[in-house]
Amino acid sequence: MQTLDCIMGRQSIRRFRDRPVEREVLDRILEAGMAGPSCINARDWYFVAVTDHEVLVRMADANGVPARCLKHAPLGILVCGDLERAFPPARDYWVIDCSIACQNMVLAARDLGVGSVWLGTWPQMERVKAQRDLLHLPSHLVPHSILAMGYPAGDLDRERPQDFEEDKVLFV
Ligand SMILES: Cc1cc2nc3c(=O)[nH]c(=O)nc-3n(C[C@H](O)[C@H](O)[C@H](O)COP(=O)(O)O)c2cc1C
């Protein structure tokens, strides 16, 4: 798939077919996440790939109503920052590094025919704590976002992207 078609055609998918995401497809998606740039190449991310339905339901509850679609997804990827690996003079770059990994993964998923929606976790600290407790993660791992994924129940592509807003750009 052409890169720009993938970027322009992506949309959030919140309804999924009852079909698992194959392990080799999941591996490709994770590989795309880990292919992103990171500050000083710290690679300060950690991924928890969840297919257990009961765990997905509990993760959805821990993230509140906006994450309810995760209850019906065959796969959720919790992306965490790894503070032990983050750039010591400016650790907050972990947030950017994880965001890039997330975007790489939603685009890779789209390319592979898998739908996804990004579910915000950090900086809502009650969600961060709830996810960390639920998955028994050590304190240096900071839950950043959950990507709910699966083969889409409807259309994978949006009909026509209309996102360009010239008034959001200063041309100098
Ligand atoms: C940081 C972030 C957090 C988000 N959190 C949620 C969420 O909790 N629940 C949800 O349904 N969608 C969530 N979204 C998806 C947005 O609602 C969606 O990207 C936006 O409405 C634009 O739609 P599109 O992705 O189809 O272009 C989130 C997206 C981002 C980038």
The ligand as an SDF file (V2000), in Angstrom:
LIG
                    3D

 31 33  0  0  0  0  0  0  0  0999 V2000
   -4.2540   10.4660   22.2040 C   0  0  0  0  0  0  0  0  0  0  0  0
   -5.5620    9.9230   21.6560 C   0  0  0  0  0  0  0  0  0  0  0  0
   -6.5050    9.4330   22.5270 C   0  0  0  0  0  0  0  0  0  0  0  0
   -7.6940    8.8980   22.0380 C   0  0  0  0  0  0  0  0  0  0  0  0
   -8.5730    8.3450   22.9320 N   0  0  0  0  0  0  0  0  0  0  0  0
   -9.7090    7.7540   22.4590 C   0  0  0  0  0  0  0  0  0  0  0  0
  -10.5930    7.0860   23.3530 C   0  0  0  0  0  0  0  0  0  0  0  0
  -10.3650    7.0010   24.5610 O   0  0  0  0  0  0  0  0  0  0  0  0
  -11.7050    6.5030   22.8330 N   0  0  0  0  0  0  0  0  0  0  0  0
  -11.9790    6.5380   21.4800 C   0  0  0  0  0  0  0  0  0  0  0  0
  -13.0080    5.9760   21.0840 O   0  0  0  0  0  0  0  0  0  0  0  0
  -11.1420    7.1650   20.6060 N   0  0  0  0  0  0  0  0  0  0  0  0
  -10.0150    7.7670   21.0620 C   0  0  0  0  0  0  0  0  0  0  0  0
   -9.1410    8.3650   20.1910 N   0  0  0  0  0  0  0  0  0  0  0  0
   -9.4460    8.3760   18.7530 C   0  0  0  0  0  0  0  0  0  0  0  0
   -9.9440    9.7500   18.3060 C   0  0  0  0  0  0  0  0  0  0  0  0
  -11.2380    9.9720   18.8220 O   0  0  0  0  0  0  0  0  0  0  0  0
   -9.9150    9.8200   16.7750 C   0  0  0  0  0  0  0  0  0  0  0  0
   -8.6090    9.6430   16.3220 O   0  0  0  0  0  0  0  0  0  0  0  0
  -10.4640   11.1460   16.2570 C   0  0  0  0  0  0  0  0  0  0  0  0
  -11.8330   11.2820   16.5560 O   0  0  0  0  0  0  0  0  0  0  0  0
  -10.2710   11.3010   14.7370 C   0  0  0  0  0  0  0  0  0  0  0  0
  -10.9210   10.2410   14.0590 O   0  0  0  0  0  0  0  0  0  0  0  0
  -10.1140    9.2750   13.0800 P   0  0  0  0  0  0  0  0  0  0  0  0
   -9.0820    8.5450   13.9190 O   0  0  0  0  0  0  0  0  0  0  0  0
  -11.1340    8.3410   12.5200 O   0  0  0  0  0  0  0  0  0  0  0  0
   -9.4370   10.1280   12.0550 O   0  0  0  0  0  0  0  0  0  0  0  0
   -7.9500    8.8990   20.6480 C   0  0  0  0  0  0  0  0  0  0  0  0
   -6.9830    9.3950   19.7720 C   0  0  0  0  0  0  0  0  0  0  0  0
   -5.7920    9.8830   20.2670 C   0  0  0  0  0  0  0  0  0  0  0  0
   -4.7260   10.3550   19.3000 C   0  0  0  0  0  0  0  0  0  0  0  0
  1  2  1  0
  2  3  1  0
  2 30  2  0
  3  4  2  0
  4  5  1  0
  4 28  1  0
  5  6  2  0
  6  7  1  0
  6 13  1  0
  7  8  2  0
  7  9  1  0
  9 10  1  0
 10 11  2  0
 10 12  1  0
 12 13  2  0
 13 14  1  0
 14 15  1  0
 14 28  1  0
 15 16  1  0
 16 17  1  0
 16 18  1  0
 18 19  1  0
 18 20  1  0
 20 21  1  0
 20 22  1  0
 22 23  1  0
 23 24  1  0
 24 25  2  0
 24 26  1  0
 24 27  1  0
 28 29  2  0
 29 30  1  0
 30 31  1  0
M  END
$$$$
